[in-house]
Amino acid sequence: MPRSGSLENGPGPGSCAGATRHCKKGVMFPIVLDPAKVRILLAGQGPLLDKRRKGLEAAGARPVVVKTPTEAQIRAAQVVFVAGLDDAENSRIANAARAAGALVNVEDVLPLCDFHTPAIVRRGGLLLSISTGGRSPALAKMLREFLEAVLPPVWAERLERLGTLRDDMRARGAGFAEISTETTRVVEGNAWLCTQCRAQLPVDRNS
């Protein structure tokens, strides 16, 4: 079985370098999934599966976790992650999941992956993802670390401030254009995106 050594997010999540069904190699379509709203199966064993479980549970998911899933468990899932199993079991689970219409990610086995999870930067509700389509996981890691430095944790508070502003303006009947203008005024007025003048700004200018 051909294997890919690509891990977009370093060891653990982000194992598959690209989609193998419906997409050309290296062409990915990003989506942001609410894992609490889909049925997720984690099949396998080992530290990579455990890391995946912890990440999903932190995002609100309640995955079914088993070493060797039954056909019924596979058919019940909408998204299936597999790690720490042999080639035969990987193929069995992936084929059964696809036959049931589920999306599959088999850790580090490109031909059995329909998707991969990218490197991410999370600041509260603000989520940025970085994918190289499996071409350079090391670059994805470097970009993640760069963005973590550029976007400090205070951005979680900034997003909440802008979200509250949007809610208040919508309650008063404001439309998208007006809200967008006011959002721009707040962001630019506080120089949140001004890299050139960041050194001259207070560390936290009204968050």
Contacts in CASP RR format, 6 or more apart in sequence:
PFRMAT RR
TARGET T0000
AUTHOR 0000-0000-0000
METHOD contacts of the structure
MODEL  1
MPRSGSLENGPGPGSCAGATRHCKKGVMFPIVLDPAKVRILLAGQGPLLD
KRRKGLEAAGARPVVVKTPTEAQIRAAQVVFVAGLDDAENSRIANAARAA
GALVNVEDVLPLCDFHTPAIVRRGGLLLSISTGGRSPALAKMLREFLEAV
LPPVWAERLERLGTLRDDMRARGAGFAEISTETTRVVEGNAWLCTQCRAQ
LPVDRNS
1 87 0 8 1.000
1 90 0 8 1.000
1 91 0 8 1.000
1 109 0 8 1.000
1 111 0 8 1.000
2 109 0 8 1.000
2 110 0 8 1.000
2 111 0 8 1.000
3 108 0 8 1.000
3 109 0 8 1.000
3 110 0 8 1.000
4 15 0 8 1.000
4 16 0 8 1.000
4 17 0 8 1.000
4 108 0 8 1.000
4 109 0 8 1.000
4 110 0 8 1.000
4 134 0 8 1.000
5 17 0 8 1.000
5 108 0 8 1.000
5 137 0 8 1.000
6 15 0 8 1.000
6 16 0 8 1.000
6 17 0 8 1.000
6 108 0 8 1.000
6 110 0 8 1.000
6 133 0 8 1.000
6 134 0 8 1.000
6 135 0 8 1.000
6 137 0 8 1.000
7 14 0 8 1.000
7 15 0 8 1.000
7 108 0 8 1.000
7 137 0 8 1.000
8 14 0 8 1.000
8 15 0 8 1.000
8 17 0 8 1.000
8 116 0 8 1.000
8 117 0 8 1.000
8 118 0 8 1.000
8 119 0 8 1.000
8 130 0 8 1.000
8 131 0 8 1.000
8 132 0 8 1.000
8 133 0 8 1.000
8 134 0 8 1.000
8 137 0 8 1.000
8 140 0 8 1.000
9 117 0 8 1.000
9 118 0 8 1.000
9 119 0 8 1.000
9 120 0 8 1.000
9 137 0 8 1.000
9 140 0 8 1.000
9 141 0 8 1.000
9 144 0 8 1.000
10 119 0 8 1.000
10 137 0 8 1.000
10 141 0 8 1.000
11 48 0 8 1.000
11 51 0 8 1.000
12 47 0 8 1.000
12 48 0 8 1.000
12 51 0 8 1.000
12 52 0 8 1.000
12 83 0 8 1.000
12 107 0 8 1.000
13 51 0 8 1.000
13 52 0 8 1.000
13 55 0 8 1.000
13 117 0 8 1.000
14 105 0 8 1.000
14 116 0 8 1.000
14 117 0 8 1.000
14 118 0 8 1.000
14 119 0 8 1.000
15 48 0 8 1.000
15 83 0 8 1.000
15 105 0 8 1.000
15 106 0 8 1.000
15 107 0 8 1.000
15 108 0 8 1.000
15 109 0 8 1.000
15 113 0 8 1.000
15 116 0 8 1.000
15 117 0 8 1.000
16 105 0 8 1.000
16 106 0 8 1.000
16 107 0 8 1.000
16 108 0 8 1.000
16 109 0 8 1.000
16 110 0 8 1.000
16 112 0 8 1.000
16 113 0 8 1.000
16 115 0 8 1.000
16 116 0 8 1.000
17 26 0 8 1.000
17 110 0 8 1.000
17 113 0 8 1.000
17 116 0 8 1.000
17 133 0 8 1.000
17 134 0 8 1.000
17 135 0 8 1.000
18 25 0 8 1.000
18 26 0 8 1.000
18 28 0 8 1.000
18 110 0 8 1.000
18 113 0 8 1.000
18 115 0 8 1.000
18 116 0 8 1.000
18 133 0 8 1.000
18 134 0 8 1.000
19 26 0 8 1.000
19 27 0 8 1.000
19 28 0 8 1.000
19 113 0 8 1.000
19 114 0 8 1.000
19 115 0 8 1.000
20 110 0 8 1.000
20 111 0 8 1.000
20 112 0 8 1.000
20 113 0 8 1.000
20 114 0 8 1.000
21 98 0 8 1.000
21 114 0 8 1.000
23 29 0 8 1.000
26 133 0 8 1.000
26 134 0 8 1.000
26 135 0 8 1.000
28 115 0 8 1.000
28 116 0 8 1.000
28 131 0 8 1.000
28 133 0 8 1.000
30 118 0 8 1.000
30 129 0 8 1.000
30 131 0 8 1.000
32 127 0 8 1.000
33 79 0 8 1.000
35 56 0 8 1.000
35 59 0 8 1.000
35 60 0 8 1.000
35 61 0 8 1.000
35 63 0 8 1.000
35 79 0 8 1.000
36 59 0 8 1.000
36 60 0 8 1.000
36 61 0 8 1.000
36 62 0 8 1.000
38 61 0 8 1.000
38 78 0 8 1.000
38 79 0 8 1.000
39 64 0 8 1.000
39 76 0 8 1.000
39 77 0 8 1.000
39 78 0 8 1.000
39 79 0 8 1.000
40 56 0 8 1.000
40 61 0 8 1.000
40 62 0 8 1.000
40 63 0 8 1.000
40 64 0 8 1.000
40 77 0 8 1.000
40 78 0 8 1.000
40 79 0 8 1.000
40 80 0 8 1.000
40 81 0 8 1.000
41 63 0 8 1.000
41 64 0 8 1.000
41 66 0 8 1.000
41 69 0 8 1.000
41 73 0 8 1.000
41 74 0 8 1.000
41 76 0 8 1.000
41 77 0 8 1.000
41 79 0 8 1.000
41 80 0 8 1.000
41 81 0 8 1.000
41 97 0 8 1.000
41 102 0 8 1.000
42 49 0 8 1.000
42 52 0 8 1.000
42 53 0 8 1.000
42 56 0 8 1.000
42 63 0 8 1.000
42 64 0 8 1.000
42 65 0 8 1.000
42 66 0 8 1.000
42 81 0 8 1.000
42 83 0 8 1.000
43 49 0 8 1.000
43 66 0 8 1.000
43 67 0 8 1.000
43 68 0 8 1.000
43 69 0 8 1.000
43 74 0 8 1.000
43 80 0 8 1.000
43 81 0 8 1.000
43 82 0 8 1.000
43 83 0 8 1.000
43 85 0 8 1.000
43 93 0 8 1.000
44 66 0 8 1.000
44 67 0 8 1.000
44 68 0 8 1.000
44 82 0 8 1.000
44 83 0 8 1.000
44 84 0 8 1.000
44 85 0 8 1.000
45 67 0 8 1.000
45 83 0 8 1.000
45 84 0 8 1.000
45 85 0 8 1.000
46 83 0 8 1.000
46 84 0 8 1.000
48 83 0 8 1.000
48 84 0 8 1.000
48 107 0 8 1.000
49 65 0 8 1.000
49 81 0 8 1.000
49 83 0 8 1.000
49 84 0 8 1.000
49 107 0 8 1.000
52 81 0 8 1.000
52 83 0 8 1.000
53 63 0 8 1.000
53 65 0 8 1.000
56 63 0 8 1.000
57 63 0 8 1.000
63 81 0 8 1.000
64 73 0 8 1.000
64 76 0 8 1.000
64 77 0 8 1.000
66 73 0 8 1.000
67 85 0 8 1.000
68 85 0 8 1.000
68 89 0 8 1.000
69 93 0 8 1.000
71 96 0 8 1.000
74 80 0 8 1.000
74 93 0 8 1.000
74 96 0 8 1.000
74 97 0 8 1.000
74 100 0 8 1.000
74 102 0 8 1.000
75 96 0 8 1.000
75 100 0 8 1.000
77 97 0 8 1.000
77 100 0 8 1.000
77 102 0 8 1.000
78 101 0 8 1.000
78 102 0 8 1.000
78 103 0 8 1.000
79 102 0 8 1.000
79 103 0 8 1.000
79 105 0 8 1.000
80 93 0 8 1.000
80 94 0 8 1.000
80 97 0 8 1.000
80 102 0 8 1.000
80 103 0 8 1.000
80 104 0 8 1.000
80 105 0 8 1.000
81 105 0 8 1.000
81 107 0 8 1.000
82 89 0 8 1.000
82 90 0 8 1.000
82 93 0 8 1.000
82 94 0 8 1.000
82 104 0 8 1.000
82 105 0 8 1.000
82 106 0 8 1.000
82 107 0 8 1.000
82 112 0 8 1.000
83 106 0 8 1.000
83 107 0 8 1.000
84 107 0 8 1.000
85 93 0 8 1.000
87 109 0 8 1.000
90 106 0 8 1.000
90 109 0 8 1.000
90 112 0 8 1.000
91 112 0 8 1.000
93 104 0 8 1.000
93 106 0 8 1.000
94 104 0 8 1.000
94 106 0 8 1.000
94 112 0 8 1.000
97 103 0 8 1.000
97 104 0 8 1.000
98 104 0 8 1.000
98 114 0 8 1.000
103 114 0 8 1.000
103 115 0 8 1.000
104 112 0 8 1.000
104 113 0 8 1.000
104 114 0 8 1.000
105 113 0 8 1.000
105 114 0 8 1.000
105 115 0 8 1.000
105 116 0 8 1.000
105 117 0 8 1.000
106 112 0 8 1.000
106 113 0 8 1.000
116 131 0 8 1.000
116 133 0 8 1.000
116 134 0 8 1.000
118 129 0 8 1.000
118 130 0 8 1.000
118 131 0 8 1.000
118 140 0 8 1.000
119 129 0 8 1.000
119 130 0 8 1.000
119 131 0 8 1.000
119 140 0 8 1.000
119 141 0 8 1.000
119 143 0 8 1.000
119 144 0 8 1.000
120 127 0 8 1.000
120 128 0 8 1.000
120 129 0 8 1.000
120 130 0 8 1.000
120 144 0 8 1.000
121 127 0 8 1.000
121 128 0 8 1.000
121 129 0 8 1.000
121 130 0 8 1.000
121 144 0 8 1.000
121 147 0 8 1.000
121 148 0 8 1.000
121 151 0 8 1.000
122 128 0 8 1.000
123 151 0 8 1.000
123 152 0 8 1.000
123 153 0 8 1.000
123 155 0 8 1.000
123 156 0 8 1.000
123 159 0 8 1.000
124 155 0 8 1.000
124 156 0 8 1.000
124 159 0 8 1.000
125 156 0 8 1.000
125 159 0 8 1.000
126 151 0 8 1.000
126 155 0 8 1.000
126 156 0 8 1.000
126 159 0 8 1.000
128 147 0 8 1.000
128 151 0 8 1.000
130 140 0 8 1.000
130 143 0 8 1.000
130 144 0 8 1.000
130 147 0 8 1.000
131 140 0 8 1.000
132 139 0 8 1.000
132 140 0 8 1.000
134 140 0 8 1.000
150 195 0 8 1.000
154 204 0 8 1.000
154 207 0 8 1.000
157 207 0 8 1.000
158 192 0 8 1.000
158 207 0 8 1.000
161 186 0 8 1.000
161 207 0 8 1.000
162 183 0 8 1.000
162 186 0 8 1.000
162 187 0 8 1.000
165 179 0 8 1.000
165 182 0 8 1.000
165 183 0 8 1.000
165 186 0 8 1.000
166 179 0 8 1.000
166 183 0 8 1.000
169 175 0 8 1.000
169 178 0 8 1.000
169 179 0 8 1.000
169 182 0 8 1.000
170 179 0 8 1.000
174 182 0 8 1.000
187 193 0 8 1.000
188 194 0 8 1.000
190 205 0 8 1.000
190 206 0 8 1.000
191 197 0 8 1.000
191 198 0 8 1.000
191 201 0 8 1.000
191 205 0 8 1.000
194 201 0 8 1.000
END
